[in-house]
């Protein structure tokens, strides 16, 4: 349900980065790491807000560390 809601918000919001980041978090919590990584990477590469880009970079680092453990 939340995925649908954030997907709708993402398409209509001025700043698409915040809902995209939240959607990536939801995917990560569901164990769908590949989808989460794709979304976080999209934020890092195409995002316009440095705050969200930095947060997405940290999440990608966390995923990388988690895989090594």
MMTF fields as JSON, N, C-alpha, C and O atoms, coordinates in Angstrom:
{
  "mmtfVersion": "1.0.0",
  "mmtfProducer": "UNKNOWN",
  "numBonds": 275,
  "numAtoms": 276,
  "numGroups": 69,
  "numChains": 1,
  "numModels": 1,
  "chainsPerModel": [1],
  "groupsPerChain": [69],
  "chainIdList": ["A"],
  "bondAtomList": [4, 2, 8, 6, 12, 10, 16, 14, 20, 18, 24, 22, 28, 26, 32, 30, 36, 34, 40, 38, 44, 42, 48, 46, 52, 50, 56, 54, 60, 58, 64, 62, 68, 66, 72, 70, 76, 74, 80, 78, 84, 82, 88, 86, 92, 90, 96, 94, 100, 98, 104, 102, 108, 106, 112, 110, 116, 114, 120, 118, 124, 122, 128, 126, 132, 130, 136, 134, 140, 138, 144, 142, 148, 146, 152, 150, 156, 154, 160, 158, 164, 162, 168, 166, 172, 170, 176, 174, 180, 178, 184, 182, 188, 186, 192, 190, 196, 194, 200, 198, 204, 202, 208, 206, 212, 210, 216, 214, 220, 218, 224, 222, 228, 226, 232, 230, 236, 234, 240, 238, 244, 242, 248, 246, 252, 250, 256, 254, 260, 258, 264, 262, 268, 266, 272, 270],
  "bondOrderList": [1, 1, 1, 1, 1, 1, 1, 1, 1, 1, 1, 1, 1, 1, 1, 1, 1, 1, 1, 1, 1, 1, 1, 1, 1, 1, 1, 1, 1, 1, 1, 1, 1, 1, 1, 1, 1, 1, 1, 1, 1, 1, 1, 1, 1, 1, 1, 1, 1, 1, 1, 1, 1, 1, 1, 1, 1, 1, 1, 1, 1, 1, 1, 1, 1, 1, 1, 1],
  "groupList": [{"groupName": "UNK", "atomNameList": ["N", "CA", "C", "O"], "elementList": ["N", "C", "C", "O"], "formalChargeList": [0, 0, 0, 0], "bondAtomList": [1, 0, 2, 1, 3, 2], "bondOrderList": [1, 1, 2], "singleLetterCode": "X", "chemCompType": "L-PEPTIDE LINKING"}],
  "groupTypeList": [0, 0, 0, 0, 0, 0, 0, 0, 0, 0, 0, 0, 0, 0, 0, 0, 0, 0, 0, 0, 0, 0, 0, 0, 0, 0, 0, 0, 0, 0, 0, 0, 0, 0, 0, 0, 0, 0, 0, 0, 0, 0, 0, 0, 0, 0, 0, 0, 0, 0, 0, 0, 0, 0, 0, 0, 0, 0, 0, 0, 0, 0, 0, 0, 0, 0, 0, 0, 0],
  "groupIdList": [1, 2, 3, 4, 5, 6, 7, 8, 9, 10, 11, 12, 13, 14, 15, 16, 17, 18, 19, 20, 21, 22, 23, 24, 25, 26, 27, 28, 29, 30, 31, 32, 33, 34, 35, 36, 37, 38, 39, 40, 41, 42, 43, 44, 45, 46, 47, 48, 49, 50, 51, 52, 53, 54, 55, 56, 57, 58, 59, 60, 61, 62, 63, 64, 65, 66, 67, 68, 69],
  "secStructList": [7, 2, 2, 2, 2, 2, 2, 2, 2, 2, 2, 2, 7, 1, 7, 7, 2, 2, 2, 2, 2, 2, 2, 2, 2, 2, 2, 2, 2, 6, 6, 7, 2, 2, 2, 2, 2, 2, 2, 2, 2, 2, 2, 2, 2, 2, 7, 1, 7, 2, 2, 2, 2, 2, 2, 2, 2, 2, 2, 2, 2, 2, 2, 2, 2, 2, 2, 2, 7],
  "xCoordList": [0.814, 0.0, 0.857, 0.62, 1.844, 2.706, 3.471, 3.712, 3.857, 4.58, 3.732, 4.233, 2.471, 1.559, 1.409, 1.459, 1.225, 1.068, 2.307, 2.188, 3.496, 4.715, 4.972, 5.53, 4.575, 4.704, 3.846, 4.273, 2.629, 1.729, 2.276, 2.27, 2.745, 3.32, 4.532, 4.742, 5.333, 6.548, 6.242, 6.978, 5.183, 4.887, 4.284, 4.338, 3.708, 3.035, 3.776, 3.397, 4.799, 5.48, 6.463, 7.008, 6.682, 7.688, 9.053, 9.783, 9.39, 10.653, 10.378, 9.727, 10.871, 10.601, 11.565, 11.377, 12.567, 13.61, 13.163, 13.485, 12.444, 12.019, 11.149, 11.43, 10.111, 9.319, 10.107, 9.884, 11.008, 11.836, 12.749, 12.947, 13.304, 14.148, 13.332, 13.799, 12.143, 11.287, 10.919, 10.895, 10.635, 10.306, 11.503, 11.322, 12.706, 13.915, 14.051, 14.408, 13.768, 13.807, 12.808, 13.12, 11.636, 10.615, 11.118, 10.977, 11.703, 12.227, 13.324, 13.375, 14.184, 15.275, 14.724, 15.204, 13.73, 13.147, 12.416, 12.298, 11.935, 11.25, 12.248, 11.86, 13.535, 14.557, 14.81, 15.515, 14.255, 14.447, 15.6, 15.42, 16.786, 17.979, 18.297, 18.679, 18.149, 18.481, 17.618, 18.119, 16.33, 15.434, 15.823, 15.832, 16.144, 16.536, 17.808, 17.905, 18.783, 20.056, 19.825, 20.427, 18.974, 18.678, 18.075, 18.444, 17.149, 16.516, 17.502, 17.541, 18.298, 19.3, 20.311, 20.708, 20.718, 21.67, 21.066, 21.751, 19.8, 19.109, 19.133, 19.34, 18.923, 18.955, 20.349, 20.497, 21.373, 22.753, 23.112, 23.713, 22.752, 23.164, 22.319, 22.839, 21.013, 20.123, 19.451, 18.783, 19.625, 18.979, 19.523, 20.658, 18.698, 19.104, 19.317, 19.831, 18.928, 19.045, 20.222, 20.188, 21.265, 22.45, 22.15, 22.824, 21.166, 20.812, 20.385, 20.901, 19.457, 18.968, 20.048, 20.119, 20.879, 21.983, 22.941, 23.369, 23.276, 24.175, 23.547, 24.22, 22.269, 21.593, 21.565, 21.761, 21.325, 21.306, 22.696, 22.818, 23.739, 25.109, 25.383, 25.985, 24.941, 25.138, 24.384, 24.891, 23.189, 22.425, 23.135, 23.163, 23.702, 24.444, 25.682, 26.032, 26.336, 27.485, 27.052, 27.735, 25.928, 25.394, 25.092, 25.403, 24.491, 24.18, 25.48, 25.557, 26.495, 27.764, 28.411, 28.938, 28.372, 28.947, 28.152, 28.73, 26.846, 25.995, 26.269, 26.213, 26.562, 26.834, 28.156, 28.311, 29.097, 30.402, 30.326, 31.158, 29.339, 29.232, 28.684, 28.522],
  "yCoordList": [-1.194, 0.0, 1.257, 2.177, 1.293, 2.472, 2.666, 3.799, 1.568, 1.672, 2.379, 3.231, 2.036, 2.665, 4.137, 4.979, 4.451, 5.839, 6.658, 7.734, 6.16, 6.902, 6.982, 7.969, 5.964, 6.019, 7.114, 7.801, 7.292, 8.349, 9.715, 10.637, 9.846, 11.117, 11.457, 12.616, 10.445, 10.664, 11.3, 12.184, 10.874, 11.393, 12.788, 13.505, 13.189, 14.474, 15.534, 16.704, 15.153, 16.098, 16.968, 16.558, 18.184, 19.071, 18.419, 18.294, 18.011, 17.331, 15.837, 15.358, 15.116, 13.686, 12.873, 11.666, 13.494, 12.752, 12.19, 11.044, 12.943, 12.479, 11.227, 10.261, 11.204, 9.974, 8.817, 7.658, 9.118, 8.075, 7.455, 6.24, 8.287, 7.8, 6.91, 5.847, 7.331, 6.544, 5.217, 4.183, 5.243, 4.018, 3.054, 1.846, 3.581, 2.753, 2.136, 0.965, 2.918, 2.39, 1.255, 0.253, 1.404, 0.358, -0.92, -2.01, -0.786, -1.959, -2.633, -3.859, -1.84, -2.391, -3.155, -4.242, -2.592, -3.246, -4.532, -5.442, -4.604, -5.809, -6.878, -7.985, -6.532, -7.475, -7.468, -8.34, -6.513, -6.405, -5.432, -4.31, -5.926, -5.089, -4.553, -3.39, -5.366, -4.914, -3.726, -2.763, -3.798, -2.682, -1.435, -0.331, -1.617, -0.483, 0.155, 1.38, -0.669, -0.148, 0.636, 1.692, 0.142, 0.867, 2.235, 3.229, 2.281, 3.56, 4.52, 5.704, 4.007, 4.871, 5.381, 6.546, 4.516, 4.918, 5.99, 6.933, 5.849, 6.855, 8.215, 9.244, 8.214, 9.462, 10.078, 11.283, 9.244, 9.748, 10.323, 11.394, 9.63, 10.037, 11.148, 12.005, 11.139, 12.083, 13.084, 14.008, 12.905, 13.799, 15.212, 15.439, 16.148, 17.555, 18.136, 19.245, 17.396, 17.879, 17.181, 15.967, 17.943, 17.34, 16.579, 15.592, 17.011, 16.313, 14.875, 13.932, 14.71, 13.375, 12.55, 11.335, 13.201, 12.484, 11.919, 10.77, 12.719, 12.255, 11.122, 10.151, 11.251, 10.185, 8.889, 7.804, 9.007, 7.821, 7.187, 5.962, 8.01, 7.475, 6.685, 5.612, 7.219, 6.525, 5.195, 4.198, 5.182, 3.934, 2.91, 1.722, 3.362, 2.454, 1.903, 0.735, 2.744, 2.274, 1.238, 0.235, 1.483, 0.541, -0.814, -1.86, -0.787, -2.027, -2.768, -3.987, -2.034, -2.658, -3.299, -4.409, -2.612, -3.16, -4.39, -5.389, -4.307, -5.429, -6.687, -7.799, -6.509, -7.66, -8.343, -9.554, -7.553, -8.094, -8.892, -9.768, -8.597, -9.29, -10.635, -11.367],
  "zCoordList": [0.0, 0.0, 0.0, -0.783, 0.872, 0.946, -0.352, -0.766, -1.0, -2.264, -3.311, -4.044, -3.384, -4.341, -4.024, -4.92, -2.754, -2.336, -2.692, -3.279, -2.342, -2.636, -4.133, -4.612, -4.872, -6.322, -6.912, -7.84, -6.386, -6.835, -6.459, -7.275, -5.236, -4.787, -5.629, -5.986, -5.948, -6.718, -8.065, -8.505, -8.726, -10.052, -10.014, -11.012, -8.881, -8.839, -8.024, -8.054, -7.314, -6.428, -7.196, -8.22, -6.682, -7.255, -7.129, -8.113, -5.94, -5.695, -5.627, -4.699, -6.6, -6.672, -5.822, -5.664, -5.285, -4.602, -3.263, -2.949, -2.479, -1.166, -1.24, -0.53, -2.066, -2.163, -2.783, -2.431, -3.683, -4.28, -3.229, -3.213, -2.353, -1.27, -0.332, 0.078, 0.0, 0.891, 0.245, 0.913, -1.04, -1.755, -1.731, -1.577, -1.88, -1.804, -0.414, -0.285, 0.62, 1.992, 2.18, 2.823, 1.636, 1.745, 1.08, 1.635, -0.104, -0.801, 0.02, 0.11, 0.607, 1.42, 2.622, 2.943, 3.28, 4.456, 4.085, 4.905, 2.866, 2.393, 1.937, 1.565, 1.972, 1.551, 0.052, -0.458, -0.652, -2.098, -2.36, -2.834, -2.025, -2.049, -3.441, -3.578, -4.461, -5.82, -6.239, -6.82, -5.944, -6.278, -5.496, -6.039, -4.217, -3.376, -3.904, -3.985, -4.262, -4.778, -6.065, -6.26, -6.931, -8.179, -7.889, -8.515, -6.938, -6.602, -5.938, -6.273, -4.993, -4.348, -5.378, -5.341, -6.284, -7.329, -8.222, -8.616, -8.539, -9.352, -8.655, -9.298, -7.355, -6.595, -6.639, -6.846, -6.441, -6.445, -7.809, -7.891, -8.871, -10.216, -10.823, -11.537, -10.543, -11.224, -10.299, -10.761, -8.994, -8.041, -8.119, -8.537, -7.712, -7.752, -6.355, -6.213, -5.34, -3.97, -3.282, -3.08, -2.919, -2.298, -1.012, -0.714, -0.253, 0.983, 0.676, 1.277, -0.245, -0.588, -1.28, -1.094, -2.069, -2.717, -1.667, -1.772, -0.663, 0.396, 1.206, 1.554, 1.499, 2.233, 1.424, 1.972, 0.138, -0.724, -0.803, -0.818, -0.853, -0.859, 0.415, 0.372, 1.54, 2.82, 2.84, 3.354, 2.287, 2.221, 1.335, 1.658, 0.228, -0.652, 0.059, -0.109, 0.846, 1.622, 2.65, 2.858, 3.282, 4.271, 3.625, 4.193, 2.447, 1.731, 1.403, 1.559, 0.951, 0.608, 1.832, 1.749, 2.953, 4.195, 4.644, 5.07, 4.544, 4.97, 4.153, 4.677, 2.879, 2.009, 2.403, 2.243, 2.917, 3.296, 4.589, 4.826, 5.425, 6.707, 6.533, 7.51]
}
